[in-house]
Amino acid sequence: MNGPDRQEPFEDPDRPESGADAGAEHRADRGERKDARRPPRIPLPRTSIEDTGAPLPDPPVALTLDHRVLKSLLGAWALAACSVDEAIAVEEHLGHCGPCAEEALRLRDAVGLLHREESLDLDPSLRNRVIESCLGRRPPRIPVPEWAMPYDAETARLDALLRDIGASEWHAPVDLRWFDEDRPVSRRTTVAGVIAHLLAVDGLVALALGLDDPLGGEGTPPFDPSRRTEAYWSASYFPPTRAVRGPWREQTHELIRTVSFTAGGAHGSGSGRLAVPYSAPDDEGRRVQLPLRDSMLERAFECWIHAGDIADAVDYPYEPPSPRHLHRMIDLAARLLPGTLAERRRSGLADPAQGLVAAGAPGRSLRLEIEGLGGGEWFIPLDSPGADASADREVAHVALDGVEFCRLAAGHVSPQEAAAGQDGDRRAIKDVLFAAASLSRM
């Protein structure tokens, strides 16, 4: 087996002559000849100029400038825009001129205010950019479905926030807010209690996928999110602590792994059509449920909203989701609005329909214009959930910021305060805004 080229051992030129003949004979056999003038293979340390006796270079000499010129240079000096010689002259002058030294300090402070403060926190989009770059070079063997990526991103962002808070901040008070019919309600808990709430409601998705229920034993409310949360909170003699982070994070990982294995690829449907119930059947057998692909998006939305609640409670900056993920969340809320509006109408909470039409037929529409991050336009059917909504039958127009619309759908903003622009049928606008607030729950 051939190895690397062999190198000659280092020969000390000051080595004694003992054994020189044998060494010379050995070198002659190999066709080598010792050159006494050859420099050593390991260079010697460089000699300092101070040890050579050579004259040292002259120190820099400050420019000779009068007080008026030096004072005019203070602004450029504060901005680090002076030449080297000018900077030396100014700094020499500041050592014995009190008024100029005070002016220089004020200018330096003013320059500091011109610079924008930079957060020490990582850019929230950094993780997605790194992952996309890595996946572009080597696609995963089992990719995460596109409809599960917002959940993956938001749970990772929340976990990063939880890693950064102190032990005492886990007990900081947090108000969970939502709309019940037409009135705002709230429930006070702690940061740990919010994570326990997410763990309990994410368990609905886990049950639909055949995974373990985090609530465990018999007799727990199987479907209602609020009752599941209350059951989890009351199951222990003590309020939730930071220990809840481990089970919550492990469950999020398990959900991502399971949907990735069963979805049939990044774009495939696979298990994405699996129904996830959010309520028990009513007397007529109806129940609130979402396809798994929409349920994962709904869980990403709630994770982001409650992460914002936690960040507010511990005074921590928190950014909205990436525009692509935010657009998906807005789209889900817009698709849920017609059914929610019809349900409110059946309960007497909205005005009666003015023109019921068959499914697929054109009907009265409201144009929902979302500006900013994740923006776009959606046409909402006003009378029949299955009607074809379009600009041809538009009777009202509402304009909202993307983040503000999500806060409305989360019950964090009242319908009266939400819309930035309104035009057209006021009753239709009111009904749609209240239907958006009705999408919220604990």
N, C-alpha and C positions, 0 to 999 in steps of 0.2 A: 504494500500500500504506500503510495507516494505521499509524502508530507510536505509541509512548507519549506521554502529554501532555508538552509541552515545559515546562520550568521557566525562570523568569527568572534570568538570571545574577546572581550576588551583587553588590550595589552597595555600595561603601564609602561611608559617610556623610561621611567626611573627604576624599573625592576632590575635587581642584581643580575650579573652575567652567568650565575650558576645555571647549568643545563642549557647554555646558549647553543652549543653545537648540535645537541639533539633537536632543539627548536628550529635551528636554521636548516638542518637536514630535512625535518618534517615539512617546513615551508617550501624548500626546494622541490620536494616530491610533488607538491600541489601547484607548482608553477607560480608561487607568490614571491614577492621581493619586498622586504621591509624598507620603507622610505622614512628616513629620520625627519624629513621636513614636513611630513603629513601632520595636520592639526589633530588634536585629540577628538575622538568621536563624540564625547560629551563636552560641550563648550564650557569654558570657565565663566564664573560670574563676571558681569561687567564692572569695571572700576569706576567709582564715583569721581566726578571731576574735582571734588574737593581733595582727593588723595593723590592727584597727579601733579599738583603744583601749578597747574595752568591757571591763569587769572579767571576769576568768576565774572559772569556777565553783569553789566551794570543794572541796578534796580530801575524800574520804570520811574520816570520823572514826571510829576504832575505838571500840566499846562499852567502857564501863568496867565490867569484871567482875572479881570476886575470883578468887584462884587455885583455890579449890574448884570454882567453877562452870566455869571454863575447863578444868579437868582432866576434869570430867564430860562436856564436849563433845568430847573427843578421839575417842571412838568414832564419833560422828556425823560429825565432820570427816573421819575416815579413809574413811567410806562416801560422802563428798560429799553428806551429807544436811543440812548446816547452811545457815542463811540466809546471805546475802552479808555482813551485818553481823557475824554470829557467826563466819564463816570469817575475816574480817579481824581480829577480836579474837583468835582462836586463833593465827593465824599471827604476829601481833605478839607474842603471849606466848611462842611457841616460840623466838623469836629471842634471848630472854634467860633462859629457864628450861631448864636442861640436863635434869633428870629428865623433864619433860613432852616435850621434844624426842625423847628416847630412846624413851619410851612411844609417841609418835606414829609413829616409824619402825617399831616392832614391830607396831603396829596396821595400818599400811599394807601391810606384808609379809603379815600374816594375811589381809587383804582380797584380796590378789593370789592367795592359795591358794584362795579361794572361787570364783574364776572358772575355768571349765573351759578348758583349753588348746585352742585352735582350730588345726587343721592349715592350713598355707598351700597345701596341694594342693587342687585343684578337686574338688568332689563328683563321684564317678565316674558318677552318674546324670545330671549336668548335660548331657552331650553328647546323651543320648537325649531328654531333655526339650526341648532346643533344636530337635533334628531333628523331633520329633513336632509341636512348635508350628509350625515352618516348613511341614511337610508338611500340617498341618491348614489352613493358609492357601492353599497351592499344592501340590496333589498332584504327585508326579513323573511325568513322561511315561513313564518305564520304572521302575516300583517294584521295590524289593528284595523277594523272596519272604519271607513271615514266617518260614519255616524256615531262611532264611539270615541273618536279622537277628542272632541270637546270635553267629554267626561274625564278622559285620561289627563288632559292638560289642566283642567280646573282642580281636580283632586291633587295633582302634583303641586300646583301653586299654593293651595291651601296648606298642604303638608309643609311646604317651605316656610310659610308664615308661622305655623305651629312650632317648628323647630327653632324659630328665632325669638319667641316670647319667653319670659321668665316664668318660674314655677308659680309665683304668686298671681300672675296675670291669668292663669287658668281659672281663677275664681272671680275674675272681673265680671260685673253684671252686664248682661246683654238682653235687650228687649226684642223678642221676635214679633214682627208686625205683619198683619195681613188684613184683608177686608172680608167681613162676614155679611153677606147680602149687601146692604148699602152703608155700613158703618165700619170704621176702623177699629180693630181690636189688637191687643198685644198680650204677650205672655213673657214674664221675666224669668230668665235663667242665667247661666254662667257660660263662659267660653267652653268649658268641658261639657256643659249641658247641651250646647249647640252641636258639638261633635257627636254626642250620644243621639241627638235627634236625627242627624244625617245617617248615622249607623242604622238606626231603627227603620227609617224609611227606605234606605237603599236595600234593606232586607226584603222589600217587596220584589225587587228585581232578582235578588238571590233566590227567593222562593220560586219565581217563574222559571228560572234556569235549573231548578232542582238542587240548589246548594243549601247549606245549613242556614236556618233562621237564627239571626243573632239574638232574638228574644228567647230562644230555647223552648222551654217546657210547654205543657198543655195549657189550654185555656187562654192563651194570649190572643188579642184581637188580630186576625190574620191579614186584614186588608186596609182598614182605615188608618191613614198616616198619623192623624192626631192621637187616636187612641193607642196606637203602637208606641208613639213617643211617650205618652203619659205612663203607659205600662212599664216601659224601660226605666223611666225616671224613678218610679215608685218601687221597682223591684229590689232596690238596695236600701239598707238602713241609712246610708250616707249619700250625699250628692255625688254626681260623677266627678272624677278627678282626671288629671292628665294621663292616667293609665288607660283611658278610653281611646287614646290616639292609636295605640297598637292594633286593637281589634278593628277599628274603622279603616286604617290604612291597609291592613291585610285583606279586608273584605273588598276594598276597591281594586286591589291587585287581582284578586280571585275573579271578580266580575270581568275585568279586562281580559284576563287569560281565557275565561270560558267563552265569551262572545267572539274572541279572536279564533278559537278553535272551531266554533260552530257556525260562523258567519259565511264561510265559503269564499274567503278572499276580501281584499280591501273594498271592492265595489260590489261584491255579490250580496244577495239578499239573505240567503241562509236562514238563520234564526231571527233575522230582523223583523219578521212579521209576527213573531210570537207575542201573544197578548199578555200584558202585565196589568192585572186588576188593581184599582185604587179604592175600591169600595165593595161591600157585600151586595148581592143582588137585592133590588127592591121588590115590592109586591108584584110588580109586572115582569120581574126577571131581568130588568135592566141594571147595568152596573157601569161605573166609570172605569174605563180601561184604555190603555194606549198600546200601540205596537212597540216592541222592544226597541226599535231604532229611535222612536220618538221618546220613549221612556228614558233611555240613556241620555238623550239631549235635555230632557226635563230635569234629570238629576244633575247634569252639568250646570244648568241654569241655577238651581237651588244652591248648589255648592258655591257658585260665585257670589250669589246674593248673601248667603250666610257668612262667607269669608269676609265680605265687606262689613257685615255687622260686627264680626269679631275685630276687624281692623279698626273700626271706629271706637270700639270699647277699649282697646289697648293703645289708641293713638298711633296707628301704624299706617303708612301709605299703602294703598292697594289700587292697582290699575284694572280697568275693564278687560274682558277677554280680547283676544285678537279679533280684528274685523271679520275675518272669515267665520270664526266660531260664533261671534255675536250675531252675524247675519242669520245663521242657522237657528239661533234661539229666537230671534224676532220672527222668523218665518214660521216656527212652530206655534208661537203665540197667535200670529195672524190666522193660521189654519184652525186654531181652536176657537176663535172668536165667534163664528157663525153658530156653532153648536151651543156655546155658552149663552149667546144672546137668545136662542130659542128656548133654552132651559129657564132663563130668567123670565121670558115672556109667559111660559107655562106656570111659573110661580107667582105671576102678577107683579113682578118687579120691573117690567119694561112695558112700553106702550104696545098695544095690539098691532099685529101686522097689517099693513095697508094694502097689500096685494100679493096673496099667496100664489105661487106658480109651481108647476111641476119641476121635478129635478132635471137640471140641464137647460131649462128655459131661461131666457133673460129676465132679470128682476132688478129692482132698485138696489143701488150700490153706493157704498161709501168708499172714497179713495183715501187710503191711509198712506201718507208720505212720511218716510223715516229719513231723517237727515243725519249727516255725520257718520260715525263708525257703524259699519254693518247696514248702511242705508239701502233704500229701494222703495218700490211702490207695491202696494197690495190693494186689491179691490175686494171689499167685504160685502157679501150679500146681506141685505137688511131684513127681508121677510121670510124667505125659505132658505134653510141651510144648504140645500143642494142646488140652489139657483145659480145660473151663470152670471157672475158679476163682471161688469166691464165698464169702460168709460162712457159707452153709449147711454147707459141708464144711471149715470152718476147724479146723485142728489145732494151729496155733502162731501166735504174735503177737510181732512185733519192733518196737520203737519206737526211732527214731534221729533225731538232728538232721539237717537237710537238708545243711549243709556237711559234717558228719561222714560222712554216707553217701557223698557225692561223694569225700571223701578215702579212704574204704574202697575205692570203685570204682577209684580211681587208684592203689591200692597204697601209700598213704602212712600208713595205719592198719591194724594187724593185726586180723583178725576177732575175736580174743579180747578186744580192747579196745574194739571199736566200739559194740556195742549198749548203749543206755542202759536199755532194759527188755526182758525176755524172758519169755514165758509159753507153756507148752504143750510139744509134742514137741521135746526137746532135740536129737535127731539131725537133725530137719528144719531147726531153726534153725541148727545148725552147718553143714549142707550149703549153705544159702542164703547165709550170711555168707561162706563160703569161695568160693562161686560169684561173689559180688559182687567179692571181691578178685581173682578170676581174670579179671575184665574188664580189668584193667590190663595194660599192656605198656610197653616203653620208648617 
